[in-house]
Amino acid sequence: MRSRFALIIFLSISKVINGQNDLAPGHIIKSNNISIGLIGAPAMPIGVSYSQMLNNRLSFEMGVGIFSAGVRLDVYLTNPRLHRLNLLTGLAGAITYDAYPMV
């Protein structure tokens, strides 16, 4: 009798209490970071860059590499605070140390 009562209590408690929150918070993204890049704009071919999130959809990056220095502006097509995998497009411009511009 006691075990049946305890079983009923445990089963009814599990129906009432949810183990997870229904409203999950958005992903926390860093607003700025420093990175080392290989073969990519704005720092070619190996370089260090600093990026800053301007708002939920815009990111600005500037970098210095072995052969060039430049900037990049990225526009996220999906909101990075809601999705882990994001599509983005952007524009990058750099100049080599020999004064050759790249876009």
C-alpha positions in Angstrom: 0.0 0.0 0.0 2.8 2.4 0.9 4.8 1.6 -2.3 1.7 2.3 -4.4 1.1 5.6 -2.7 4.7 6.6 -3.1 4.6 5.6 -6.8 1.5 7.6 -7.4 3.1 10.6 -5.7 6.3 10.4 -7.8 4.4 10.0 -11.0 2.1 12.9 -10.3 5.1 15.1 -9.3 6.9 14.4 -12.6 3.8 15.6 -14.5 3.7 18.9 -12.6 7.4 19.8 -12.5 9.2 20.5 -15.8 12.8 19.6 -15.9 13.6 22.4 -18.5 12.7 26.0 -19.0 10.2 26.6 -21.8 11.8 30.0 -22.5 15.4 29.4 -23.2 17.6 32.5 -23.3 19.3 33.5 -26.5 22.8 32.5 -27.2 25.4 34.8 -25.6 27.8 36.0 -28.2 31.0 37.9 -27.5 30.8 41.5 -28.5 34.5 41.7 -29.3 37.4 39.2 -29.8 41.0 38.9 -30.9 41.8 36.1 -33.3 44.7 34.7 -35.4 43.7 34.1 -39.0 45.2 32.0 -41.8 44.7 32.9 -45.4 41.8 35.2 -45.1 40.9 38.9 -45.3 41.7 41.4 -43.8 45.1 40.0 -42.7 46.9 38.0 -45.4 48.2 35.3 -45.2 48.8 35.0 -41.5 47.7 37.7 -39.1 46.0 39.0 -36.0 42.6 40.7 -36.1 40.3 42.4 -33.7 36.5 42.2 -34.3 33.6 44.1 -32.7 29.9 43.4 -32.9 28.2 46.7 -33.6 24.7 45.4 -33.1 22.8 42.1 -33.6 23.5 41.9 -37.3 26.7 43.9 -38.0 30.3 43.1 -37.2 33.4 45.2 -37.8 36.9 43.7 -38.0 40.4 45.1 -38.5 43.5 43.2 -38.9 47.3 43.2 -39.6 49.0 40.4 -41.4 52.4 39.5 -42.7 51.8 41.1 -46.2 48.7 43.3 -45.6 46.4 45.2 -43.3 42.7 45.9 -43.7 39.2 46.0 -42.5 36.0 44.0 -43.0 32.3 44.6 -42.4 30.1 41.5 -42.0 26.3 41.5 -42.2 24.6 38.5 -40.6 21.6 37.2 -42.5 20.4 35.2 -39.5 20.4 36.5 -35.9 23.5 35.1 -34.1 21.7 35.5 -30.8 19.1 33.0 -31.8 21.0 30.5 -34.0 24.3 28.7 -33.6 25.0 28.4 -37.3 24.7 31.7 -39.1 24.8 32.9 -42.7 26.7 36.1 -43.3 27.9 38.3 -46.1 30.3 41.2 -46.0 32.8 43.5 -47.6 36.5 43.3 -46.9 39.2 45.8 -48.0 42.9 45.6 -47.4 46.1 47.1 -48.7 49.4 45.3 -49.0 52.6 46.9 -47.7 53.6 47.5 -51.3 50.5 49.8 -51.7 48.5 47.3 -53.7 44.7 47.6 -52.8 42.5 44.5 -52.4 38.7 44.4 -52.1 
